[in-house]
Amino acid sequence: MTVDEVRSQLREWSYLERRKATLEARIKRLEDRIQDLKDKLSDDGIMSSITQRYERMLLGLPASTRMQDKMAERVVSMMDALADTVDRWHEATLAYHKCCRDLESIKDMVACLEPRYRDLVTAFYRDGRTWRDICDELYISKSRFYEMLHDAERMMALEGVSEHDECSQNQTVECGAGERD
């Protein structure tokens, strides 16, 4: 991995944190909507209407009344909405898992740094703090800040696949249940 690739991933860190939270909220809303639609579909009135229509067909009576036709249209409409909502939930879940994997990769990469470098990289890239604030907190000059930042980026780039994998096995990132497919 090159230093530019490391920087590119680190620049996305803050965005990915916000995206993860947004996707969590969206998934929750979609799950609530799915449950609401399921509840409406299992409502006694809808089910009894369908049952009555089926019984009338079995008895050789006219298949439906105007009210039953409207109810059937409502059921079909809700089933279409349910299918659409489930599709959107699936897309959001896939995006959430990708976001979690990307975040885990970044956090694993940063976790392998020494604490002082890790704090600097986290404050700058994830928290979006200015170099002035970080310099004041760490009691370093601007030139030392950029020197440490570039050193950290080089260390992460040089970490390599084998060392990165070894380090990532020792770190745990919380992204919710079932984050890895």
N, CA, C and O of each residue as an XYZ file, in Angstrom:
724
protein
N       0.843     -1.173      0.000
C       0.000      0.000      0.000
C       0.891      1.240      0.000
O       1.900      1.287      0.703
N       0.518      2.223     -0.776
C       1.304      3.456     -0.863
C       0.819      4.459      0.177
O      -0.259      4.315      0.752
N       1.639      5.470      0.400
C       1.272      6.533      1.334
C       0.013      7.255      0.841
O      -0.846      7.626      1.640
N      -0.091      7.452     -0.472
C      -1.283      8.110     -1.022
C      -2.539      7.280     -0.770
O      -3.597      7.836     -0.473
N      -2.435      5.965     -0.883
C      -3.585      5.102     -0.597
C      -3.976      5.172      0.878
O      -5.159      5.177      1.219
N      -2.966      5.225      1.749
C      -3.223      5.365      3.191
C      -3.951      6.676      3.456
O      -4.957      6.702      4.165
N      -3.441      7.760      2.886
C      -4.083      9.069      3.072
C      -5.521      9.055      2.560
O      -6.427      9.587      3.201
N      -5.713      8.451      1.417
C      -7.050      8.375      0.833
C      -8.013      7.653      1.772
O      -9.140      8.104      1.974
N      -7.573      6.538      2.343
C      -8.427      5.813      3.286
C      -8.679      6.633      4.541
O      -9.802      6.676      5.043
N      -7.645      7.279      5.048
C      -7.790      8.065      6.272
C      -8.722      9.260      6.076
O      -9.447      9.639      6.996
N      -8.706      9.853      4.887
C      -9.587     10.990      4.611
C     -11.055     10.588      4.639
O     -11.926     11.422      4.887
N     -11.329      9.311      4.384
C     -12.705      8.824      4.388
C     -13.190      8.423      5.783
O     -14.374      8.137      5.963
N     -12.308      8.398      6.754
C     -12.618      7.905      8.088
C     -13.817      8.610      8.712
O     -14.771      7.960      9.139
N     -13.768      9.911      8.763
C     -14.859     10.686      9.368
C     -16.169     10.468      8.604
O     -17.228     10.296      9.207
N     -16.083     10.478      7.278
C     -17.268     10.242      6.449
C     -17.864      8.872      6.735
O     -19.081      8.735      6.861
N     -17.010      7.855      6.839
C     -17.493      6.497      7.080
C     -18.166      6.373      8.446
O     -19.142      5.638      8.589
N     -17.658      7.077      9.438
C     -18.289      7.068     10.767
C     -19.707      7.654     10.677
O     -20.655      7.103     11.237
N     -19.833      8.776      9.965
C     -21.163      9.392      9.799
C     -22.069      8.510      8.959
O     -23.251      8.361      9.267
N     -21.527      7.926      7.906
C     -22.305      7.036      7.025
C     -22.819      5.827      7.792
O     -23.961      5.405      7.610
N     -21.981      5.282      8.639
C     -22.392      4.127      9.445
C     -23.586      4.492     10.322
O     -24.560      3.742     10.387
N     -23.517      5.628     10.989
C     -24.618      6.062     11.850
C     -25.892      6.312     11.036
O     -26.991      5.965     11.471
N     -25.739      6.910      9.866
C     -26.887      7.163      8.987
C     -27.514      5.855      8.525
O     -28.737      5.717      8.519
N     -26.686      4.905      8.141
C     -27.196      3.614      7.686
C     -27.874      2.846      8.820
O     -28.883      2.175      8.602
N     -27.324      2.944     10.027
C     -27.967      2.292     11.173
C     -29.375      2.842     11.379
O     -30.321      2.083     11.593
N     -29.506      4.156     11.314
C     -30.825      4.783     11.486
C     -31.767      4.390     10.350
O     -32.948      4.128     10.579
N     -31.243      4.351      9.127
C     -32.074      3.980      7.974
C     -32.551      2.533      8.080
O     -33.713      2.234      7.809
N     -31.653      1.648      8.471
C     -32.023      0.238      8.634
C     -33.098      0.096      9.695
O     -34.045     -0.672      9.523
N     -32.962      0.822     10.778
C     -33.971      0.774     11.855
C     -35.327      1.241     11.332
O     -36.345      0.600     11.595
N     -35.350      2.355     10.593
C     -36.615      2.861     10.031
C     -37.236      1.843      9.073
O     -38.447      1.624      9.092
N     -36.404      1.228      8.241
C     -36.908      0.242      7.289
C     -37.434     -1.004      8.009
O     -38.450     -1.573      7.610
N     -36.743     -1.421      9.066
C     -37.229     -2.566      9.844
C     -38.577     -2.250     10.486
O     -39.468     -3.099     10.519
N     -38.721     -1.032     10.993
C     -40.007     -0.611     11.573
C     -41.104     -0.610     10.507
O     -42.227     -1.041     10.768
N     -40.778     -0.128      9.315
C     -41.747     -0.086      8.215
C     -42.142     -1.504      7.786
O     -43.315     -1.770      7.525
N     -41.176     -2.397      7.715
C     -41.465     -3.789      7.366
C     -42.407     -4.403      8.387
O     -43.378     -5.069      8.026
N     -42.118     -4.177      9.662
C     -42.985     -4.726     10.706
C     -44.384     -4.133     10.621
O     -45.373     -4.845     10.795
N     -44.471     -2.843     10.357
C     -45.775     -2.182     10.225
C     -46.578     -2.786      9.068
O     -47.771     -3.052      9.210
N     -45.927     -2.999      7.935
C     -46.613     -3.593      6.780
C     -47.035     -5.034      7.061
O     -48.125     -5.456      6.674
N     -46.171     -5.780      7.734
C     -46.538     -7.155      8.092
C     -47.748     -7.164      9.026
O     -48.650     -7.989      8.882
N     -47.753     -6.237      9.983
C     -48.885     -6.149     10.905
C     -50.177     -5.826     10.154
O     -51.223     -6.414     10.426
N     -50.099     -4.896      9.216
C     -51.287     -4.532      8.438
C     -51.762     -5.689      7.562
O     -52.963     -5.896      7.391
N     -50.814     -6.439      7.012
C     -51.189     -7.564      6.157
C     -51.810     -8.705      6.957
O     -52.631     -9.457      6.431
N     -51.433     -8.834      8.189
C     -52.004     -9.909      8.997
C     -53.237     -9.443      9.772
O     -53.780    -10.185     10.591
N     -53.662     -8.243      9.514
C     -54.862     -7.694     10.154
C     -56.061     -8.591      9.845
O     -56.215     -9.054      8.715
N     -56.911     -8.838     10.848
C     -58.065     -9.730     10.696
C     -58.999     -9.290      9.576
O     -59.532    -10.134      8.856
N     -59.204     -8.008      9.417
C     -60.114     -7.514      8.385
C     -59.649     -7.894      6.989
O     -60.451     -8.315      6.155
N     -58.359     -7.748      6.735
C     -57.825     -8.079      5.418
C     -57.895     -9.580      5.199
O     -58.343    -10.036      4.147
N     -57.459    -10.343      6.174
C     -57.462    -11.794      6.031
C     -58.878    -12.343      5.890
O     -59.109    -13.259      5.102
N     -59.838    -11.787      6.654
C     -61.211    -12.284      6.548
C     -61.806    -11.941      5.184
O     -62.597    -12.711      4.639
N     -61.429    -10.793      4.636
C     -61.911    -10.410      3.318
C     -61.404    -11.388      2.262
O     -62.152    -11.802      1.377
N     -60.134    -11.750      2.361
C     -59.568    -12.695      1.410
C     -60.239    -14.060      1.577
O     -60.565    -14.728      0.596
N     -60.437    -14.460      2.823
C     -61.080    -15.743      3.108
C     -62.508    -15.767      2.568
O     -62.937    -16.758      1.977
N     -63.242    -14.672      2.773
C     -64.619    -14.611      2.268
C     -64.641    -14.734      0.748
O     -65.493    -15.427      0.190
N     -63.729    -14.080      0.096
C     -63.692    -14.129     -1.366
C     -63.408    -15.562     -1.830
O     -64.034    -16.054     -2.769
N     -62.470    -16.213     -1.169
C     -62.123    -17.584     -1.515
C     -63.324    -18.517     -1.287
O     -63.610    -19.382     -2.115
N     -64.018    -18.334     -0.166
C     -65.194    -19.164      0.128
C     -66.288    -18.956     -0.915
O     -66.930    -19.917     -1.338
N     -66.502    -17.730     -1.326
C     -67.519    -17.438     -2.340
C     -67.172    -18.121     -3.657
O     -68.050    -18.633     -4.352
N     -65.889    -18.124     -3.993
C     -65.460    -18.777     -5.227
C     -65.703    -20.286     -5.144
O     -66.119    -20.902     -6.125
N     -65.446    -20.880     -3.979
C     -65.659    -22.318     -3.795
C     -67.135    -22.699     -3.884
O     -67.479    -23.778     -4.367
N     -68.009    -21.794     -3.409
C     -69.448    -22.058     -3.415
C     -70.095    -21.743     -4.764
O     -71.286    -21.994     -4.948
N     -69.347    -21.211     -5.686
C     -69.873    -20.895     -7.000
C     -70.626    -19.582     -7.041
O     -71.336    -19.300     -8.006
N     -70.478    -18.788     -6.015
C     -71.122    -17.475     -5.970
C     -70.253    -16.480     -6.737
O     -69.098    -16.768     -7.051
N     -70.808    -15.320     -7.032
C     -69.967    -14.306     -7.686
C     -68.663    -14.126     -6.902
O     -68.658    -14.059     -5.673
N     -67.586    -14.053     -7.637
C     -66.253    -14.075     -7.026
C     -65.993    -12.927     -6.064
O     -65.264    -13.091     -5.085
N     -66.568    -11.793     -6.324
C     -66.223    -10.680     -5.440
C     -67.290     -9.611     -5.446
O     -68.185     -9.562     -6.290
N     -67.142     -8.781     -4.479
C     -67.963     -7.573     -4.409
C     -67.022     -6.395     -4.599
O     -65.800     -6.545     -4.598
N     -67.604     -5.250     -4.758
C     -66.791     -4.049     -4.941
C     -65.876     -3.826     -3.730
O     -64.714     -3.452     -3.888
N     -66.396     -4.054     -2.539
C     -65.610     -3.869     -1.317
C     -64.436     -4.856     -1.278
O     -63.326     -4.488     -0.894
N     -64.683     -6.094     -1.671
C     -63.621     -7.092     -1.666
C     -62.551     -6.767     -2.711
O     -61.366     -7.010     -2.485
N     -62.970     -6.219     -3.851
C     -62.001     -5.815     -4.866
C     -61.089     -4.714     -4.332
O     -59.878     -4.740     -4.552
N     -61.676     -3.754     -3.634
C     -60.870     -2.671     -3.053
C     -59.907     -3.224     -2.014
O     -58.755     -2.799     -1.931
N     -60.391     -4.179     -1.222
C     -59.541     -4.775     -0.201
C     -58.394     -5.547     -0.852
O     -57.254     -5.486     -0.389
N     -58.703     -6.272     -1.925
C     -57.665     -7.024     -2.634
C     -56.624     -6.068     -3.221
O     -55.427     -6.350     -3.168
N     -57.064     -4.958     -3.772
C     -56.136     -3.961     -4.308
C     -55.250     -3.412     -3.197
O     -54.060     -3.170     -3.397
N     -55.841     -3.219     -2.035
C     -55.078     -2.708     -0.886
C     -54.014     -3.726     -0.454
O     -52.878     -3.357     -0.154
N     -54.391     -4.994     -0.427
C     -53.444     -6.040     -0.049
C     -52.293     -6.101     -1.049
O     -51.129     -6.166     -0.655
N     -52.614     -6.079     -2.332
C     -51.579     -6.120     -3.360
C     -50.661     -4.902     -3.229
O     -49.442     -5.020     -3.353
N     -51.242     -3.763     -2.984
C     -50.461     -2.539     -2.813
C     -49.517     -2.663     -1.612
O     -48.350     -2.283     -1.694
N     -50.026     -3.195     -0.504
C     -49.178     -3.355      0.683
C     -48.094     -4.401      0.457
O     -46.975     -4.252      0.947
N     -48.417     -5.451     -0.278
C     -47.401     -6.476     -0.567
C     -46.311     -5.911     -1.469
O     -45.134     -6.226     -1.289
N     -46.686     -5.090     -2.427
C     -45.695     -4.419     -3.274
C     -44.811     -3.495     -2.432
O     -43.591     -3.465     -2.596
N     -45.446     -2.743     -1.531
C     -44.687     -1.847     -0.648
C     -43.749     -2.651      0.247
O     -42.618     -2.234      0.494
N     -44.208     -3.791      0.730
C     -43.375     -4.646      1.572
C     -42.167     -5.156      0.784
O     -41.040     -5.108      1.278
N     -42.394     -5.635     -0.419
C     -41.290     -6.134     -1.255
C     -40.279     -5.022     -1.540
O     -39.070     -5.247     -1.483
N     -40.779     -3.826     -1.845
C     -39.898     -2.685     -2.108
C     -39.099     -2.320     -0.857
O     -37.902     -2.041     -0.940
N     -39.754     -2.323      0.286
C     -39.086     -1.970      1.544
C     -38.029     -3.006      1.905
O     -36.949     -2.653      2.378
N     -38.334     -4.282      1.685
C     -37.354     -5.334      1.955
C     -36.143     -5.169      1.033
O     -35.008     -5.352      1.472
N     -36.368     -4.829     -0.230
C     -35.256     -4.585     -1.160
C     -34.389     -3.422     -0.681
O     -33.162     -3.508     -0.711
N     -35.023     -2.343     -0.241
C     -34.262     -1.184      0.257
C     -33.512     -1.534      1.537
O     -32.387     -1.079      1.743
N     -34.140     -2.355      2.412
C     -33.482     -2.793      3.634
C     -32.237     -3.617      3.283
O     -31.184     -3.448      3.897
N     -32.363     -4.495      2.305
C     -31.238     -5.335      1.896
C     -30.085     -4.476      1.355
O     -28.926     -4.705      1.700
N     -30.401     -3.501      0.518
C     -29.375     -2.601     -0.022
C     -28.687     -1.827      1.096
O     -27.464     -1.690      1.098
N     -29.474     -1.319      2.048
C     -28.905     -0.565      3.172
C     -28.030     -1.462      4.041
O     -26.991     -1.024      4.535
N     -28.437     -2.693      4.226
C     -27.658     -3.629      5.034
C     -26.327     -3.951      4.357
O     -25.291     -4.010      5.019
N     -26.351     -4.157      3.051
C     -25.102     -4.406      2.324
C     -24.165     -3.199      2.423
O     -22.964     -3.358      2.643
N     -24.712     -2.004      2.261
C     -23.901     -0.787      2.373
C     -23.335     -0.644      3.785
O     -22.191     -0.227      3.962
N     -24.141     -0.992      4.784
C     -23.703     -0.922      6.176
C     -22.525     -1.870      6.418
O     -21.539     -1.485      7.047
N     -22.624     -3.096      5.925
C     -21.553     -4.064      6.122
C     -20.274     -3.632      5.411
O     -19.177     -3.821      5.938
N     -20.407     -3.053      4.216
C     -19.226     -2.549      3.503
C     -18.590     -1.402      4.288
O     -17.368     -1.324      4.420
N     -19.432     -0.524      4.799
C     -18.949      0.600      5.595
C     -18.204      0.093      6.837
O     -17.142      0.613      7.181
N     -18.755     -0.909      7.498
C     -18.108     -1.482      8.685
C     -16.762     -2.115      8.337
O     -15.793     -1.967      9.083
N     -16.701     -2.817      7.211
C     -15.432     -3.420      6.789
C     -14.385     -2.345      6.496
O     -13.223     -2.482      6.877
N     -14.805     -1.273      5.817
C     -13.876     -0.181      5.513
C     -13.387      0.491      6.792
O     -12.202      0.794      6.926
N     -14.301      0.720      7.726
C     -13.924      1.318      9.007
C     -12.986      0.400      9.780
O     -12.009      0.858     10.372
N     -13.282     -0.883      9.773
C     -12.432     -1.841     10.475
C     -11.020     -1.825      9.900
O     -10.040     -1.883     10.643
N     -10.922     -1.745      8.590
C      -9.618     -1.696      7.937
C      -8.827     -0.464      8.388
O      -7.638     -0.559      8.690
N      -9.486      0.673      8.428
C      -8.830      1.910      8.855
C      -8.423      1.816     10.328
O      -7.297      2.159     10.690
N      -9.339      1.353     11.165
C      -9.047      1.267     12.604
C      -7.925      0.279     12.883
O      -7.095      0.515     13.761
N      -7.893     -0.821     12.147
C      -6.799     -1.790     12.315
C      -5.468     -1.174     11.922
O      -4.456     -1.381     12.591
N      -5.476     -0.425     10.843
C      -4.269      0.215     10.347
C      -3.745      1.216     11.388
O      -2.547      1.264     11.666
N      -4.645      2.001     11.949
C      -4.259      3.022     12.924
C      -3.890      2.387     14.265
O      -3.021      2.900     14.970
N      -4.536      1.282     14.621
C      -4.283      0.627     15.904
C      -2.856      0.110     16.023
O      -2.358     -0.070     17.134
N      -2.200     -0.130     14.909
C      -0.835     -0.654     14.924
C       0.209      0.438     15.167
O       1.400      0.150     15.282
N      -0.238      1.679     15.242
C       0.695      2.785     15.495
C       0.970      2.920     16.992
O       0.206      2.444     17.831
N       2.078      3.579     17.294
C       2.375      3.923     18.687
C       1.302      4.897     19.171
O       0.739      5.639     18.367
N       1.012      4.906     20.469
C      -0.101      5.722     20.998
C      -0.051      7.202     20.599
O      -1.080      7.778     20.247
N       1.102      7.804     20.649
C       1.206      9.235     20.322
C       0.851      9.484     18.854
O       0.149     10.445     18.539
N       1.332      8.627     17.965
C       1.020      8.744     16.545
C      -0.461      8.419     16.302
O      -1.126      9.083     15.506
N      -0.961      7.409     16.984
C      -2.363      7.022     16.848
C      -3.278      8.187     17.258
O      -4.261      8.478     16.576
N      -2.950      8.846     18.370
C      -3.752      9.990     18.820
C      -3.730     11.124     17.802
O      -4.756     11.750     17.536
N      -2.553     11.383     17.235
C      -2.417     12.451     16.255
C      -3.235     12.142     14.997
O      -3.977     12.996     14.513
N      -3.100     10.933     14.474
C      -3.814     10.542     13.251
C      -5.325     10.552     13.491
O      -6.086     11.029     12.649
N      -5.755     10.033     14.629
C      -7.184      9.991     14.953
C      -7.760     11.395     15.081
O      -8.828     11.690     14.544
N      -7.049     12.250     15.789
C      -7.534     13.622     15.967
C      -7.618     14.368     14.635
O      -8.567     15.115     14.394
N      -6.635     14.165     13.789
C      -6.592     14.901     12.528
C      -7.580     14.353     11.500
O      -8.357     15.110     10.919
N      -7.551     13.055     11.279
C      -8.366     12.481     10.199
C      -9.798     12.146     10.632
O     -10.745     12.493      9.926
N      -9.972     11.489     11.761
C     -11.323     11.093     12.159
C     -12.095     12.260     12.776
O     -13.243     12.528     12.420
N     -11.426     12.952     13.719
C     -12.113     14.020     14.449
C     -12.120     15.344     13.700
O     -12.893     16.240     14.040
N     -11.258     15.485     12.670
C     -11.246     16.700     11.863
C     -10.707     17.919     12.599
O     -11.049     19.054     12.267
N      -9.877     17.685     13.582
C      -9.319     18.806     14.341
C      -8.203     19.481     13.542
O      -7.581     18.861     12.680
N      -7.965     20.728     13.835
C      -6.933     21.486     13.130
C      -5.558     21.136     13.688
O      -5.426     20.625     14.800
N      -4.550     21.424     12.891
C      -3.186     21.150     13.340
C      -2.862     21.989     14.576
O      -2.116     21.545     15.448
N      -3.424     23.208     14.654
C      -3.168     24.071     15.819
C      -3.669     23.440     17.109
O      -2.959     23.413     18.114
N      -4.904     22.931     17.072
C      -5.470     22.291     18.264
C      -4.650     21.073     18.685
O      -4.398     20.856     19.870
N      -4.244     20.294     17.706
C      -3.487     19.082     18.003
C      -2.097     19.441     18.541
O      -1.597     18.809     19.471
N      -1.492     20.453     17.948
C      -0.180     20.892     18.429
C      -0.258     21.384     19.872
O       0.620     21.090     20.682
N      -1.311     22.132     20.187
C      -1.486     22.616     21.558
C      -1.669     21.451     22.527
O      -1.112     21.455     23.625
N      -2.435     20.475     22.123
C      -2.706     19.330     22.988
C      -1.474     18.453     23.199
O      -1.224     17.977     24.306
N      -0.710     18.244     22.129
C       0.463     17.360     22.207
C       1.760     18.113     22.516
O       2.820     17.499     22.643
N       1.677     19.433     22.637
C       2.847     20.262     22.932
C       3.945     20.063     21.890
O       5.097     19.778     22.216
N       3.548     20.224     20.622
C       4.509     20.094     19.526
C       4.348     21.284     18.588
O       3.337     21.985     18.615
N       5.363     21.495     17.763
C       5.305     22.584     16.783
C       4.567     22.106     15.535
O       4.291     20.918     15.368
N       4.255     23.071     14.660
C       3.582     22.745     13.407
C       4.454     21.811     12.567
O       3.962     20.826     12.016
N       5.742     22.120     12.471
C       6.632     21.281     11.658
C       6.728     19.869     12.244
O       6.771     18.889     11.501
N       6.762     19.767     13.583
C       6.802     18.438     14.213
C       5.482     17.699     13.976
O       5.473     16.481     13.799
N       4.382     18.430     13.974
C       3.077     17.817     13.708
C       3.083     17.146     12.332
O       2.730     15.974     12.203
N       3.485     17.894     11.314
C       3.477     17.337      9.960
C       4.519     16.237      9.800
O       4.303     15.281      9.055
N       5.624     16.361     10.478
C       6.629     15.307     10.455
C       6.055     14.018     11.053
O       6.218     12.937     10.487
N       5.388     14.142     12.191
C       4.781     12.964     12.837
C       3.657     12.385     11.974
O       3.514     11.166     11.869
N       2.867     13.258     11.362
C       1.768     12.796     10.517
C       2.305     12.008      9.323
O       1.801     10.931      9.006
N       3.317     12.546      8.672
C       3.905     11.847      7.525
C       4.588     10.550      7.959
O       4.524      9.545      7.251
N       5.239     10.574      9.115
C       5.848      9.341      9.631
C       4.777      8.274      9.877
O       4.964      7.106      9.534
N       3.674      8.680     10.464
C       2.586      7.735     10.737
C       2.016      7.173      9.435
O       1.756      5.974      9.332
N       1.824      8.040      8.447
C       1.305      7.573      7.150
C       2.279      6.590      6.506
O       1.863      5.582      5.935
N       3.575      6.886      6.599
C       4.579      5.965      6.045
C       4.588      4.645      6.802
O       4.708      3.580      6.198
N       4.460      4.715      8.132
C       4.434      3.484      8.921
C       3.243      2.612      8.533
O       3.371      1.393      8.417
N       2.103      3.231      8.335
C       0.920      2.467      7.946
C       1.080      1.885      6.538
O       0.647      0.764      6.272
N       1.698      2.646      5.651
C       1.918      2.163      4.290
C       2.919      1.006      4.283
O       2.758      0.041      3.535
N       3.946      1.111      5.117
C       4.966      0.071      5.184
C       4.509     -1.140      5.984
O       5.122     -2.205      5.917
N       3.450     -0.975      6.727
C       2.927     -2.051      7.575
C       2.791     -3.338      6.776
O       3.050     -4.428      7.286
N       2.385     -3.203      5.524
C       2.297     -4.363      4.643
C       1.139     -5.274      4.987
O       0.545     -5.178      6.060
N       0.840     -6.137      4.078
C      -0.297     -7.032      4.211
C      -0.109     -8.005      5.368
O      -1.030     -8.191      6.163
N       1.058     -8.629      5.481
C       1.237     -9.660      6.504
C       1.199     -9.076      7.909
O       0.532     -9.627      8.784
N       1.906     -7.967      8.141
C       1.895     -7.365      9.468
C       0.533     -6.770      9.774
O       0.065     -6.843     10.910
N      -0.118     -6.172      8.756
C      -1.439     -5.575      8.953
C      -2.446     -6.644      9.361
O      -3.263     -6.426     10.255
N      -2.383     -7.804      8.701
C      -3.291     -8.896      9.039
C      -3.029     -9.409     10.445
O      -3.965     -9.702     11.189
N      -1.751     -9.518     10.812
C      -1.410     -9.994     12.149
C      -1.922     -9.028     13.207
O      -2.463     -9.447     14.231
N      -1.750     -7.743     12.960
C      -2.216     -6.737     13.910
C      -3.727     -6.734     13.987
O      -4.288     -6.609     15.075
N      -4.403     -6.870     12.844
C      -5.867     -6.795     12.830
C      -6.503     -7.975     13.548
O      -7.641     -7.874     14.006
N      -5.798     -9.080     13.653
C      -6.346    -10.212     14.386
C      -6.397     -9.928     15.876
O      -7.188    -10.538     16.595
N      -5.562     -9.007     16.352
C      -5.517     -8.672     17.769
C      -6.449     -7.540     18.146
O      -6.586     -7.229     19.329
N      -7.093     -6.915     17.174
C      -7.967     -5.774     17.418
C      -9.414     -6.150     17.155
O      -9.696     -6.962     16.274
N     -10.331     -5.568     17.914
C     -11.763     -5.810     17.706
C     -12.441     -4.477     17.468
O     -12.210     -3.510     18.194
N     -13.287     -4.434     16.439
C     -14.025     -3.234     16.114
C     -15.502     -3.553     16.242
O     -15.972     -4.545     15.686
N     -16.240     -2.721     16.970
C     -17.664     -2.955     17.145
C     -18.439     -2.296     16.018
O     -18.422     -1.074     15.868
N     -19.113     -3.109     15.232
C     -19.942     -2.599     14.147
C     -21.321     -3.201     14.222
O     -22.113     -3.014     13.299
N     -21.635     -3.895     15.249
C     -22.958     -4.495     15.375
C     -22.918     -5.961     15.031
O     -21.929     -6.475     14.509
N     -24.009     -6.618     15.333
C     -24.109     -8.055     15.111
C     -24.120     -8.375     13.634
O     -24.716     -7.654     12.834
N     -23.457     -9.461     13.278
C     -23.490     -9.945     11.899
C     -22.805     -9.041     10.911
O     -23.223     -8.953      9.756
N     -21.742     -8.357     11.349
C     -21.124     -7.399     10.451
C     -20.339     -8.053      9.325
O     -20.140     -7.439      8.276
N     -19.893     -9.281      9.522
C     -19.113     -9.936      8.473
C     -19.957    -10.991      7.814
O     -20.568    -11.826      8.482
N     -19.990    -10.951      6.498
C     -20.768    -11.947      5.745
C     -19.849    -12.996      5.184
O     -20.305    -13.924      4.518
